[in-house]
Amino acid sequence: MPAPATLARLHREIRACTRCVVAGYLPQAAPVLSGYADNRIMLIGQAPGAVEAVRRLPFQGRSRTVLMGWLIRAGFGSETQARRQIYLTSITKCFPGKGAGRGDRRPRRAEVDLCRSHLDRQLALIAPELLILVGGLSHERFLPGRPLDQLVGRLFDLSGREISGRGRVRPLLVPLPHPSGASRWLNKQENRRLLDRGLRRLRPIVRSLLDAQLVGA
């Protein structure tokens, strides 16, 4: 477990980052992240939205209700518990702005690359036992080249190999779809079944990690 002071220093450095502003991709920087030194679970999303950029906390916009509902189905007692026990971050740390349509702009590959070392340092410092991967950019980073229906409902190790989840593989990777209402993937019943399966498989893993945290407290 990292010292709280070490994590606080990393958070200060990330929040002070202006790489994408200097490179001309963003008009201003507003990095968003949230977590604690004792977290054993990390959730990695795609990028903050406009609401997150103002509040400077992850998952505050429209996707909040959906995602937190999923996490409660996966074994967390409440949103409060989920936010305390999960280190919440994303592939890129700043709101990328609006795209050509009505939705948020997908971060450019160059922006992902500029932010990569921040996530690398977060992973090295937290050393999570469970990685919950939410959305396409997160899947591309850890489990590239696979369609969503070959990811959701399954468990993987860090090398990308599918596993049963019964062993002691750590970190364990659990992909989930993006909770945004803009995604139509969950409109299909067979995809909703895959999500249900993924959340059921998450539940005993989450409970085991939460129980171990209580014992170690």
Salt bridges, closest charged atoms under 4 A:
GLU13 OE1 - ARG121 NH2 2.56
ASP38 OD2 - ARG84 NH2 3.01
GLU79 OE2 - ARG64 NE 2.84
GLU79 OE2 - ARG83 NE 2.86
ASP104 OD1 - LYS98 NZ 2.74
GLU111 OE1 - ARG105 NH1 2.75
GLU111 OE1 - ARG108 NH1 3.38
ASP120 OD1 - ARG141 NH2 2.65
GLU129 OE2 - ARG40 NE 3.85
GLU129 OE1 - ARG168 NH2 3.16
GLU129 OE1 - ARG170 NE 3.40
GLU140 OE2 - ARG106 NH2 2.55
GLU140 OE1 - ARG109 NH2 3.23
ASP157 OD2 - ARG161 NH2 3.16
GLU162 OE1 - ARG154 NH1 3.42
ASP196 OD1 - ARG73 NH2 2.32
ASP211 OD1 - ARG207 NH2 3.94
